Amino acid sequence: MSRLKFLMVATVAAAAALFAPAKSEAALTVVIKDGANTTTLTDGDNDGLIQTATAATSATTGGIVVGGYRIGLTSSFTPGSFSSDITTNTTLKVFRTGGAISGPLEITVMEDNLTTPTAGPSGLLNLLNSLTLLQVGGSGSQVSAVTTASNIPAGPGDPKSTSAVTLSALGSGDSDTTFAQTTNPYSLKQVFTVTLGSGGSANFSGSGSVNAAPAPAGLVMLATALPFAGLLRRRLRKSEVATAA
């Protein structure tokens, strides 16, 4: 094989590795609790999607019932490229059924055994948390969300979580933090806590994601200046040679 062909093959292989989808060994899992009752939904075919068989449209129709709540849920895990972000996206409709409740509803969406994305020049990963409340009813009703990256070794990469976003009126909110790159598999978890007043309901969506943090401004400036520094150095050298001659 000629050197040119070898270089072409190596370049194609490197590009394929770079843009191959991030894979996770464990399936997406959703755990729904109301204090005394727990229901676990798993991604049986490992396609990154979990949803209730039917949509919840009222306190008596569709979805699944956990304690005194009726829940319609769609949750998906989206792996990005080797260097891009990974995201869990969840949409929910929750209704009070009128039955007894044991406490606020807690819905945990988790994907574990993650090793991507790869941190950029900063060596850090962004942990993002967002929540959008589309509809809420019932006195005192509210929804909150918090995203956590866990199973990260102690030290510079201590587990980090976003601050909770809590909404009691229609609107959106988000929070973010960073954690150090780790070669160990870690988990991405988003926890929704739903408090509904008598006869209350809520329609909301949320996402938790991890992506490479941008390089610090100083590093970007240095990288931008390097080519110009090299050009200036070559011109100065030519000038010195001309002067010596």
N, C-alpha and C positions, 0 to 999 in steps of 0.2 A: 504494500500500500504506500502510495506517495505521501510525502509530508503534507501536501495540500489536502488530500483526501482525509488523512488522519485528523488534521485540524478541523475539517468540516464535520466529521463524525463526532469528534469530541465536543464541538460547540453545540451540535444538535442534542447530544446526550445531556449536556449541562443545562440547556434550556428546558428540556423535558423534566429534569429533576427539580429545577427551580419552580416551574409552574404546575407541578403535579399537585392534585388536591390534597389537603391535609387530612389524614385519616385518624380515626379514634378507634381504639380497640373495644371500648364498652359502648353500649347503646344509650341513647337518650332516655332519661328517666324523669317521670313527674310523680311527686308524692303530694297527696292532698290530705290535710288533717284539719279536724275541727276541735281538737282536744281529746275526745274519747274515741273518735272514729278516724281510721286511716285507710285510704285507697291509693294503691300504687299502679301507675300506668307505665308500661315499658314499650320500647320501640322494638317489637319482635322481629321485624325483617331488617332492622338496622339501616333503614333508609333515611334516618334523620327526621322522621315525622311522627308525631303522636296527636291524635284527635279523638274526641268522643264521637260515637257512632252517629249521633244526631245533634243538632244545635239546640241550645236551651233558649226557648222563646218566651217563657213565662215561668211563674213559680210552680206551675203544674205540668209543664210540657217540655220534653226533650232533655238532652244532656244526661248527666249522671247525678245521683243524689248521694251526698256525704253528710250524715247527720241532718241538720236542719237547713242545708244549702243545696240548691240545684245548680250545677256547673256545666257550662259548655266551653270546651277548650280546644284550641289548636296550637301546637307548639312545634317548632322546627329548629334544627341545628344546621347551620350553613358553614361548611369548611371553606376557607379561602385558599389561595395559592400558598406555596411554601413560605412566602414572605408577607402575605396579606393577612387580613383579620379573620377571626372566627366569631360567629354570632349565634345566639339563641334568640328566636323571636316567638313571642307568645301573645295570643289574643284570647280574652276570656269574657264570658257573660256569667254573672253570678246573681242568684235570686234567693231570698229567704222563703222557705217553703211554708212556714207557719208551724213547723215541728220544733221540738226542743233543740237548742244548740248548747254545745259544751264549751264554747269559747270562740274567739275570732277564727276565721278560716285562714289557713296557711298553705300556700301552694309553692312547692319547691321544684324548680326545673334545673336538672343537672346533667352535664356531660363531663366524663372524666377520662383519664389516661391521655391527656393532650400533651403534645410536645411542640406544637407550632402555635403562633408564627415565630419567626426568628427576629430577635431584637435588632434594631438598626444600629448606627454608630453610637447612639447614646447608651446602648446596653440595657435599655429599659423597655418595658411593655406597658401600654396604656390599658387600664381596666375601666370600661365605660358602662354606665347604668342609665337607663331611660325609662320613663313611664308616661303614658298618655291616658287620661281619664276622659272617655267619650260621653258617658251618661252615669249619673248617680242619683239614687232616690232613697228616702228614709232618713229621719232625723239622726244626726250624728254619724252618718255613713262616711267612710273614707277608705282609701286604698294606699298602700305604701309598697315600695320595692327596694331591695338592696342586692347588689351583685358582689360576689366574692370569688377570688382565685385562691384555691387552697392546695394543700399537699406540697407546699413550697418549702425547701430546706430553711432552717433557722439561719439567722444572720442577715446579710444584706438583702436576701430575698424573702424575708419574713412574710407570712400571709398578709395580703392587703385586701381591704374591702372598700367599696364606695360608701359614701354617706347615704343614708336612706332618703329617698324621694317620697314625700307623702302629699297626696292630693285629696281634698274634700269637695272641690268644685271643679268644673270642667277645665281642662288645661293640660299642659305638659311640663315635665321637669327632667333634669338629668344631672348626673354627678360623675366625677372621674378621679382616678388616682393612678399611681404607677407602681410597678414592682420589678425587681431585677430579673433578668433572663435566667431561666433554669433549664438544665438538660434533663431534669427528672420530669416524668409525667405529672401533670397537675390537673385540677378540676376547675370547671367554670360553673358557678351556681348562681341562680337568681331566685330570691324568695319574695313572694307577694303575700302581704298580710291584708286581709279584707275584713273590715268591720262594718256590718250592716245594721241599721236600725230596724224596728218592727216593719215588716212588709217591704224592706229595702231591696235595692238591686244596684248593680254596677256593671258597666260595660267598659273594658279597658284593654290596653295592650302595653307590652313592655319588651325591652331587649337588653341583653347583657353581652358584651363583646370584649375581645382582647385584640389589640393590634400594636404594631411597632411604634414606639414613641419617636417623635421627630428628633433629629440631632439638635443639641444645644446651639443657640445662635452663633456662639463663637466658633464652633466647629464648622458650621456651614460657611461662615465668612472665611475661615482658613482654607477650606476646600475650594471655595470660589476664587480665592486670591492666588492659589498655588500655580495655576497655568500662567497667569500674568507675571508672577515672580520668575518663573522659568524663562519666559520670553524676554523680560528685562535683563536677566542674567546673560542670556545669549547676545543681546545687543551690546551690553557693556563689554563683554569679552571681545566681540568684533571690533568695538571702538578702541580697546586697548591694543589689539593686534595691529590695527591701522596706524595708531599713534607710534607704536614701536618701530614700524617699518619706515 
